Amino acid sequence: MDVARLASAFPKSPGTPQNRHVGRWRLQQAGLVRAIAAWLADLFAVAGARRRGIGRRLVEAAEMVAVSHGASRLGLEVTASNSQSEGARLLYAGLGFVDAGVGEFVSGYSYWTPDGVELRDEEPHTYLIKEPAAG
């Protein structure tokens, strides 16, 4: 993996909001689409269903689908320091995901209140990758 090219896709820009779609576009522009062929995004288990293996089974199923479509790598972003995401970080590490070497970057999403006001939720993330077992 060309870590320098991957890192250049996420330039350091403190205070500049960047969402996952911008990050993916930068990966494409840097010519890294083949390096990270499948993205796993927005995986959640409701609080009452956590610690039952559901997340592991979801990630494993996503990996099987990605491999069946020819993906050579899987990538995902995970919050860097949110204590509520510690379980996710442990899960991904246990499944073989490693830090892609791009450092922390701000990622988030917009949502709207019932009266139409746009709000933004952002926090530092890291990007993880995994080379799935062919199977």
Buried (B, 14 or more C-beta within 10 A) or exposed (E): BEEEEBBBBBEEEEEEEBBBEBBBEBBEEBEBEEBBBBBBEEBEBEEEEBEEEBBBEBBEEBBEEBBEEEBBBBBBBBBBEEEEBEEBBEBBEEBBBEEBBBEBBBBBEEEEEEEEEEEEEEEBBBBBBBEBEEE
